[in-house]
Amino acid sequence: MWYIFASGGTGATGGFAEQLGINWQAFLASVINFAIVMFLLHRFAYKPILRILEERRMRIAEGIENAERMRAELTKAQEKAKEIIAEAAQQAQKIIDEAKQTANKYRAQEIARATKEAEMIVARAKEATRAEYTRMLEELSRDIGTLVVETTEKVVGRTLTPEDHKRLIEEAIANLTRNRS
């Protein structure tokens, strides 16, 4: 059958290709034109389009690769940030603990200083009280001695000598000391 189309219809059919309206010259020109157009399209359109598509595919692949790399870097950065935050929290806790220890130490020192100061004040007060007590006893002893001498002078009716005066004072002091004990 192809032979009939190719032969141009010289057989029994009497130009079968012509009966179908096929003009071989036009057909060959169309095939040649089609081949030329296909060659030109392949050369100037299809190859550049394929090249552009390949470049686009490579850019997309590169973009995906970059996105994956950025995602990995972001994950690393987030982990690093968590580590830094954890380390900062540890350092902050350490500083807080040190501040508490320092405050407790300072408080203990201040309590010790205040206690020592209070003990010193109490000791000075006791010493002042003892000194006042001793002074008052000495003053009382003198006053009593003077009263004894004056009373004795009035009772005896004469003035005592300095020796009598001294003896009476010593006796009064000895009596007071015995009564106090």
Buried (B, 14 or more C-beta within 10 A) or exposed (E): EEEBBEBEBEEEEEBBBEEEEBEBEEEEEEEEEEEEEEEEEEEEEEEEEEEEEEEEEEEEEEEEEEEEEEEEEEEEEEEEEEEEEEEEEEEEEEEEEEEEEEEEEEEEEEEEEEEEEEEEEEEEEEEEEEEEEEEEBEEEBEEBBEEBBEEBBEEEEEEBEEEBBEEBBEEBBEEBEEEEE
